[in-house]
């Protein structure tokens, strides 16, 4: 079902592992070069930064092209006309994504990903506009309007299987959240339906994953299983569940305790305490980092939502106590693993044995650079034109003459100069901080008695 050949993906994964092992010193350069020749792949890849850039640019380009078409040729189209053209755009975007992956051999390149994402968006909006425009975005949808999110979920699942994009599976889970609202108005039933849908998916993924335990798709199934565990937990945690977002958006949301029957409310409270140990046990038994991480996250969320469940008041020191608890547990586990034979217990170790985490750090850095470029790129410093270095009265370091007079004037204006120059800014002093070498030289070569007679002494 994948658009890529299994041998190509396996060779690419093997080459990534070789690069990781060589970077950690587990392979010599000769071994790395010899094994690299045996893992040639025809897939075209790029780094995470360019991948995000290409994804963003392609997404903007596709949306802008669609908008330009409507503005130029269809200034005021009807809802049905708009929906039909959006469905055509969805088909075109998917065909382009298919061509980019199969013909151009783009693999996690950003371009084919953006085209696939646009196909899902155009499909859902096109179905909504073409067939379900009678009551758009109704807080109480009826009839067969569920086909729009259902189609989005099915296409997202297909993109996950066909292109191997893990976030397409996450999109399918998000679409599934909206399905029960079209079938029933009972909030309890909606939570149960979503949890059952996720549980069915978990059983299917677990069954398929058992046949790929040492395969190159093991990591993909590992992440999907972790997402499903997290989805089941969030569907059952009434204090954190996103199922009532629709009601909240239209002003109809109420508190969780008053929306559900008493037995259902306390049954979910019991389940959120049972699920984290089950998920952690599953992750430890499978040695699955993603599942273990989800189990830990679920345990933290249980502690966070316990007081709201019980109706207890929150205090300002609750986060501090939770942080102390988590720190203590982490230190205990680390020391317990370190005291094992060779620092290993049951196949787990606290020592860092791989550089795979560097990929996550690089991805985080790229995202941070895109989101907050101004906080990383320093602003240009302004300098004052009347501050000059010259004279060399203190050993040729430049900390004399004009510099000392300018420093004295800047720090302690005399003869009423400050009153006639009210626009003195902090930026005017940056020329001193940008040229600290002459100041250091001056201080090293000047005696304490000389400092007392310096023009910038305190008054």
N, C-alpha and C positions, 0 to 999 in steps of 0.2 A: 504493500500500500504506500510505501514511501517513494517519493519522487527521486531519491538518491539511491544509488546502488549500495548494497550492504558492505561490499568490499571497500568502496571508497570511504564510507563513514568509519569503518573499522580501521583503515589505514590512517585516516586523519586523527582519530582518537589515539592510536598507537604513537603517532609522531608527537602529539601533544604530551603524552606521557614520557616519551624519550627526552623531550626538551626539559620537562620538569625534573627528571632524574639527573640529567646532565648538569642542570643548574645547581642541584644540591650535592654534586660531587659523587653520585652513586655510579656514574658511568664515566669512563675515560673518553677523551676526545676521539680516539681511534674507534672505540666501541660505538660511540654515538654516530660517527660518520658511516660506519659499516651498516648499522641498523637503520639509519635514515634512508639509505639507498633502497632498502627493502620495504619501506612504508611510503611509497609514492602515491599521492592522491591527485585526482584531476579536479577536485573541488576548489573553488576560489574563495578565499576567506580574507578577512581584514581584522584590524585590531578593534577593541571595544569603542574607542573614541570615534574613529571613522564610521563604525557601524551605527552609532547613535546619530552622527551628523547626516549620514546618507538616509537613515530612516526618517529623520525630521524633515529634511529637504524634499524627499519623495512624497511624504505625507502632505506637506504644504503645496507642492506642485500639483498633485492629483486633485486636491480640494479646490485650489485656485482654478484649475482647468475646467472643472465641473461648474463652478460659479460663473466663470467667463462665458461658458456656453449658454447658460440660462439667461444671463444678462444680455447677451448678443442676439440670440435667436428666440428665446422664450421669456419675454419680459414679465408677463403675468400669467403663468400657466395655471391650469386647474390642478386640484389635488391629485386626480387620477393621472393626468399627464406628467406631473412632477414625479409621481411614484413609478410610473412605467419607465421614464428615462433613468431614474435612479437604479432601477433593477437592471437596465442595460449597462449602466456604469459598473454595477457590481460584477456582471459577467465579464466585462472588458478588463476590469482590475484583476479578477482571478485568472483570466487567460494570460495576462501580462506577467503575473506572479509565477504561473506555471512555466511560461517560456523563459523567464529569468533563471529559474531553478534548473530546468531540464536542458535548455539550450546554452545559456551563458554560464551555467554551472555555479551560480551564486549560492553560497552556503553561509548562512548567518551573516549576510552581507549588508543588511539594512534595506536594500531596495526591494527585494522580493517580499520581505516582511511587511513593509509599509503597504505594498500593493495588496497583500492578503488581508491586512487589517482593514483597508478601505473597502474591500469587497464585503466584509462582514457588516461594516457600518452602513454602506449603501443598500445592502439587502434588507436590513431591519427597517431602516427609514423608508425605503421604497415600498415594502409591504404595508407598513403603517399608513402611508399616504395614499397608496393605490386602492386598498381594500378596507381599511379600518379608520377612515377619516371622519366617521359620524360623530364619535365622541373621543377626540384625541386626548391622550394623557389623562384619562378619567381616573379618579381615585378608586372607583368601583367598576372595573372593566367587566364586560360580559361577552357572551357569544364565543366566537372562534378567534377573538383577538389574540389569544395566547399563541397563535401560529407565528407571529412576528418574533417574540423572544425564543420560541421553540426552534424556528429556522436559524436564528443566530446561534443558538447552542449547538445545533447539529453541524452547521458550517464550521464553527470554532473547533468542534471535536475532529472534523475531517482535516482541518488545517493542522491541528496538533499531530495527527497520525501521518499526514502526507508530507508536511514540511518539518516536523519535529520541533515546533515552537512551543515551549512549555507554557508561555503566558496565554496561548490560545486555549489551553485546557482551563486555565484560571478564568478566562472570559466565559467559557461554557458554564462554569460553576456560578458565575455572577448571573448569567441569563436564567439559570435554573432557579435562582432565588425568586424571580418574578413570576414564575409559572403558577404556584399555588394560589396567588391572588386572583387569577382568572377562573379558578375552579371552586373556591369556597371563600366565605367571609369569616370563617372561624380562625382566629389567630393560633389557637392550639393545633388545629389541623394543618395549618400552613407550616408551622415548625416541624411537625411530624413528617409531612410530605417531603420537605427539603432534606431532613435527616435521612429519610428512607432512600431518596434518590442518590445522595452521597454514599450511603452504605452499599447500595447496589453497585455503584461505580467502584467502591473500594474492594468489594468481593471480586469483581471482574479484573481489576488491575492486579490484585494479589494472585489470582489464578494465572494470569498471563505472565506476571513477573517471575513466577517459579520456574518457567522454562527459559528464562534469560538471566540466570543468576550470575554468570560470568561473561555475559555478552556485553557488547558496546552500548546497548540501550538500557543497561541496568541503572545508570544514573538518572535517565529520563523517567523511568518507572518509579524510582525512589522518590524523586521530587513530586510526582503526581500523587503517590500514596500519601506523602506528607501533607499535601494540600487537601486531600480528601479527609484525612483525620482532623485537620484544623477546621474544615468546613462543617463536619459533624459536630465538633465541639461548639463552634459559634452558633450553629442552628439550635442547639440545646441550651445554651447559656442565654436566658431571657434578659439578662442585664446588658449583654453585649451584642445580641443578635441583630443583624441588619434587616430582618424581615419586616420590621415596622417602619422602614425608611420611607416607603410610599405614603403611609399615613402621616408621617412627620412632615413630608414635603408639602402636603396639602392641608396641614394644620389639624389633622385628626388624630395625632399620636397621644397616647395616654401612658401612664406609668405601667410597668410590667406587672406589678403585683395586682392591679385591678383588672387586667385584661384576661387573665387566665383563671381556670378553676383551681381551687386550693390544692387538690391532689396532684394536678399536673405541675403546678408551680413547684411544689416540694419534691416531686419526682425528678424534675430537671436539676434542682439543687443537689440531689443525691448523685445524679449522673455526672455533673461537672466535677465532682470529687472522685468518681470512679474512673473516668476516662483518662486523666493524665497518667496514673500508674500503668494502665493498660497500654497506652501509647509508648511510654518509656520502656516497658518490658518488651514490647514488639521491636522497638529500635535497638535495644541492647542485644536481643537474641539474633537479629539480622545484621548487627553491626552497621546500622544505617544512620549516618550523621543527620540527614534531613529529618527522619522520623524522631530521632532523639531530640533534636532541636524543637520540633513541634510539641513533643511531650513536655519539655521544659517550659515552653511558652504557655501551653495550656495550664500547667501548674501555677505559673505566675498569675495568669488571668483569673484563676480560681481564687487565689488569695486576694486579688484586687476586688473581685465582684462579690466576695463572701459577705461583707458588711451591708452592701445594698440589698442583697438577697434577704438577709435577716432583719433589715430595717434598723440596723445600728447606726449611730452617728459616726461620721468620719472625723478624724483629728489631723492636725497639721503634721504630727510626728509619725503618721502611718507610713509614708514613703521611706522615712529614715529607718524605721524598724524593719520594713521589707528589704531595704538595701543591706542592712546588717545581717539579716537572715541569709540572703542570697550569697553574700560574701563569705559567710561562715561555711555554707554548704560547698561552695566552690573550692575553698581552701582545704576543707576536709577531703573532698574527692581527689584533689590534686595530690595531697600528701599520701592518701591511701594508695593511689596508683603508683606513686614514686617509691613506696616501700615494698612493692612487689618484687619478685625475682627479675632482675634486669630492668626494673622500672615498668614492668608489664604485668597486668592482671586480666586474664580472660581475653587476651587479644587487644586490650586497650592500654594506652600509654598517655601520660601527660606531656611527653616530650614532642617537640615539633619534628616530624620526619619527612615532611613534604612541603613544597613551595606552592601548593595549589591555592592556598589562601591569598597569595599575591594577586591572583586574578580578580578576586573580589575587591581587594584594595585598589587595584587599578581601575576597576569599574566604578567604584565609589568616587575615586578622584576625578574621573572623567565627568560623572554626573554632577559633582560639586562644581567643577569648572564651568559647566554649561549653565547651572542654575545661578551661581553667585560669582560671575566673573570679576565684578568690581571689588569683592573682598579679597581676591587673590592677587590681582594686578595692582601694584601700588600706584597711587596717584603721583603725578610729577611734582617735585618739590620746587617751590618758588624761592629764589634767592634775591638778596638785596644788592642793587648795583653799587651802592656806596660803601660796601664792605670789601676791602682789599687787603691782601696779605703782602706785607713788604717790610723792609727795615732789617729784619733778622737780628734784633737787638739781643735776643736770648739764644745765642749760639747758632744763628742762621736757620732756626726752625720756623721763622716767619711769625713768631708770637710776639712781635714788638712793633713799634712804629704805628702805622695806620691801623693794624689789626687791634692793638690794645686800646687805641682811642675809640675805634668803632665799637668794641666790646663794652667799654665803659659807658658810651653813650646809649647803647641798646639796653643794657641792664639797668643802669641808674641814670636817666636823663637829668641833666643839670641845667641851671640858668633858665628854668621855666620852659625848656624845650618840649616837655611832655604836654604842657598845656597848649602849646601852639601846634602840636601834632597829635590830635586826638585819634587819628586812624592808625594807630600802631597795632599790628596784628601779630598773632603767634607765628604766622608763616615768615615774618621778617627775621626771625631768629634761626631759621633753618640753615642758613649759610654757616653758622657756627657749628651745628651738629654734623653737617656734612663734611667738615674739614677739622676733624678732631685730632689729627696727627700733629699739627703745629702746637695745639694746646697741650697735648701730652708731653711733647718735647720741652715746651716752656716750663711746665711744672716740674719735670725731672731735673732741669738745669738751674732752677731758681731756688735760692735759700729761703728759709722762713723769714729772715729779716727783709729780704727783697720783696716778699709777698706783702708785707705790711705797708710798703710804700707803693704797691702796684695801683694803678689808676682805678681798678675795679674792686678795691677793698670795700667792705661794708661800712656804712656810716651809722 
